[in-house]
Amino acid sequence: MERLIKPVRFWLCATILILGLIGCDVVRQAASRLPFIATSGEPVERVSDGDTLVVKDADGKNLTVRFACVDAPEIAHTNKEKQSKRTSDRNQFTWGVKAQERVQELVQQGGDRVTLNITDSDRYGRKIAEVRLKNGTFVQQVLLQEGLAKVYRPYLNKCPSKDLVQQAEAKAKEQRLGIWSDSKFVNPWEYRSLYKK
């Protein structure tokens, strides 16, 4: 009996070791396919507007990230836009600055680092991503809850947290927060198509 136990123990240990090594490789390969850039968060170089920021990637290159799921009001980019007296411009840009400032606050609260769940790329080469702070705060959800952005429905099917963002928007709309309190506000996508020519 003792003779039989030693070979069985040997093969059992060898099998466990082999399965463990295979399992580690499978886990490593699966982790390499995850859309997250890094779990510790990427350093934010700048907040471009209420739904776009620039991070420094693992190679030290700047990566422009457009927020998935939402569309925030526009900000003035050119001197002509900054000096515009048109009511639609002033209204859009006022809300756009508020959204941008809120994103800057959130990024600072997160130690100037964010964690990205990249869901797509756009025609401008930007990465589309869900953006979270180190403590798990979902930046898009905050913007929607405070009425500083709207759900961008044309791409909602590519939004892993679509139920969460729709609930956040519905709550802000119901409470008439932010842009929901402004009867003159034009949706960012409509503003771009009507006025940004």
Summary of the structure (lengths in Angstrom):
residues: 197
radius of gyration: 23.4
end to end distance: 87.3
largest distance: 94.9
contacts: 585
relative contact order: 0.15
helix: 50%
strand: 20%
